[in-house]
């Protein structure tokens, strides 16, 4: 029964983490096309995103990692190929989060900084990776 509760909290944390990741992606993508220098309203939006990240997205990411590793240990999944691939993708999503959060922090202090064109594909990468992670976790194909 405890495993099911861990799974419930893990999936809930995943939803919060991926939601925050997508919000960051959309914000950075929209600012890539914004004229410079930025308006004060944009700075307030960046600050709000940073606060959301600190209060929701980062704790959710930490829960995803903690609960996911707990489930993997309890179920003896380490060594399974599907889990190794899934972990690589989760590391990539965590890295994307770090890059996006760092860009937002820098943009708060720099009113004329440009947004990298690489963020144009961040939301697609996050969605595709999340879908593959879900498939691997649900199907455990190998």
PyMOL commands that set and color helices and strands:
alter all, ss='L'
color gray80, all
select helices_A, chain A and resi 2-32+40-75+81-109+117-139
alter helices_A, ss='H'
color red, helices_A
deselect
rebuild
show_as cartoon
